[in-house]
Amino acid sequence: MEALLLRVNTPRFLALRLLRPISPRFCYQGPFAAIGLADVPQPSLPSPQWVKIKTRLCGFCGSDLSLILMRDSPTASPFTSFPCVPGHEVCGWIVETGAEAGDLEEGDFVTIAPMLNCTTRGIAPECCSCREGRPASCENFARGNFSPGMFAGLCRDINGGFAPYLVAHRSQVYRVPSRVSPEAATLTEPLAVALQAVLDNLPSNREKVLVIGGGVIGSLVVKVIRALDIGCDITVVEPSPFHAGYIKDCGADRVINGGIMEAGVNITGARAYKPLLGEKLLMGGFDRVYDIVARTPTLNTALRVTTAGGTISVVGIGKEVKLDLTPLWLKIQTIKGSYAYGYNKTREGPKHAFRMALQMMACGKIHVADMLTHKFPLRDYRKMIEINRNKAAHNAIKTAVSFE
């Protein structure tokens, strides 16, 4: 089958790190390109507990772009194996089931939670993260039945959704309710990311919230807060007028292009203090911050504008950063890592963020289908990458590969 294959090794990684400043296009076209179309074997079921899925749509994630452009930190490289077929925001039809696939049936329209954790890797007993309901933080991503890989699409043995077919363990598969369209279903994964970020740093009605970055995840964070009927004040930082307009419609109280320090003073009533050198520091400020960008400038600003005892969720997948930790100890703040999703306490018992996200979409509490602004056939992957490099110029929010 024809798939989008990512090939990375140390020489290519180093070469592209040198070439990328000249032009990022070296990463996806030309002789040094890390990604391209290739003929790969159609996957077979690894065990009777697995199912085979015919892909309908696969969303293109910001992490896919960073991976292709060699922008990720190599720190996570022990938990990735190449060559691999990326793509983890998937929906499609089950076309084959193993004898132990439970109640899953051929013809079911499904989406998958892509993590390759202890259960999928056949490891027992499970690690502490998996036992505690956070399989995305599994300690065994480099062990078990498969090559290293945190999730389908980062493992050379389990391909992702930029291919006509993929396989998934029964524990990863979630049926899509009939009231949820394929366009919405392919956003289940990023919606689950945003939902988990909010549940792990849940604001109250009276608090002041700051979201840094108004792209897909930033918009979904705002949608989730409003879908949970939380009436907190929400400020979003987003420079693109197109995305700013969209996120305002999502339920943000205001969207600003910059001037976070001044906004913190005006919105929260905080007081700004100017040190001998460097940026101002607020005493008072936002109660909760979700940093979707997670770079040195945004994280340092987040620390300075968060109130005493406030919490900063690092949602974006950045790399090395340099921080002035003075606000952290001075205001006794909390910085929380935020990655993927897991099980959450509900009135009905523990429930995975994927199931919660699908239920919220099915009952109309949250609408996401309109975020899928662009669909491409697999052969147009370079055009898709170009648009994702400059979404604002193309009025793009979420893009996807379509196998319709």
Secondary structure, 3 states (H helix, E strand, C coil): CEEEEECCCHHHHHHHHHHCCCCHHHHCCCCCCCEEEEECCCCCCCCCCEEEEEEEEEEECHHHHHHHCCCCCHHHHHHCCCCECCCCEEEEEEEEECCCCCCCCCCCEEEECCECCHHHHCCCCCCHHHHCCCHHHCCCCCCCCCCCCCECCCECCECCCCCCEEEEEHHHEEECCCCCCHHHHCCHHHHHHHHHHHHHCCCCCCCEEEEECCCHHHHHHHHHHHHCCCCCEEEEECCCHHHHHHHHHHCCCEEECCCHHHHHHHHHCCEEECCCCCCCEEECCEEEEEECCCCHHHHHHHHHHEEEEEEEEECCCCCCCCCCCHHHHHCCCEEEECCCCCEECCCCCCEEHHHHHHHHHHCCCCCCHHHEEEEECHHHHHHHHHHHHCHHHHCCCEEEEECC
